[in-house]
Amino acid sequence: MTTVETTGRMRRAHCVQKQSVREIARRLHVSRKTVRKAIEAEDAAFTYKRAADPKPKLGGHAAAL
């Protein structure tokens, strides 16, 4: 999970130090996609949203337990 501190490092490296997305990803050990999301986000924190919630393994048996 990307912290606010890591997001700040990514944005600072890109905007102030003029580093490329590839170089930032290599130095911080994150994917280039994550770096792009952090740079393009309007606020400091960006979130991951699932398309659908996974179903629990217990399913219909949860009520019996």
C-alpha positions in Angstrom: 0.0 0.0 0.0 1.2 3.4 -0.9 1.5 5.8 2.0 1.0 9.6 1.9 4.7 10.0 2.5 5.5 7.8 -0.6 3.0 9.7 -2.7 4.6 13.0 -1.7 8.0 11.6 -2.7 6.7 10.6 -6.1 5.1 14.0 -6.7 8.2 15.9 -5.5 10.5 13.8 -7.6 8.4 14.4 -10.7 7.5 18.1 -10.2 10.6 19.6 -8.5 13.4 17.2 -9.4 12.0 16.6 -13.0 12.6 12.8 -12.8 10.9 10.5 -15.2 8.1 8.1 -14.2 10.4 5.2 -14.9 13.2 6.5 -12.7 10.8 7.2 -9.8 9.3 3.7 -10.0 12.8 2.2 -10.0 14.0 4.2 -7.0 10.9 3.7 -4.8 10.3 0.1 -5.8 6.7 0.7 -7.1 5.1 0.1 -10.5 5.1 2.9 -13.1 1.3 2.7 -13.0 1.3 3.6 -9.3 3.6 6.5 -10.0 1.3 7.8 -12.7 -1.7 7.5 -10.4 0.1 9.5 -7.7 1.2 12.2 -10.0 -2.2 12.6 -11.7 -4.3 12.5 -8.5 -5.7 15.9 -7.4 -5.3 15.3 -3.7 -2.3 13.7 -1.9 -4.0 10.3 -1.2 -5.5 8.1 -3.9 -7.5 5.0 -3.2 -8.0 1.7 -4.8 -11.7 0.7 -5.4 -12.8 -2.8 -6.3 -15.3 -3.3 -9.0 -17.3 -5.8 -6.9 -16.9 -7.0 -3.3 -15.6 -10.6 -3.1 -18.1 -13.1 -1.7 -17.1 -14.8 1.6 -16.2 -18.5 1.5 -18.8 -19.3 4.1 -21.6 -17.9 1.9 -25.0 -19.1 3.1 -23.5 -21.0 6.1 -22.6 -17.8 8.0 -26.2 -17.5 9.5 -26.0 -21.1 10.8 -22.7 -20.4 12.6 
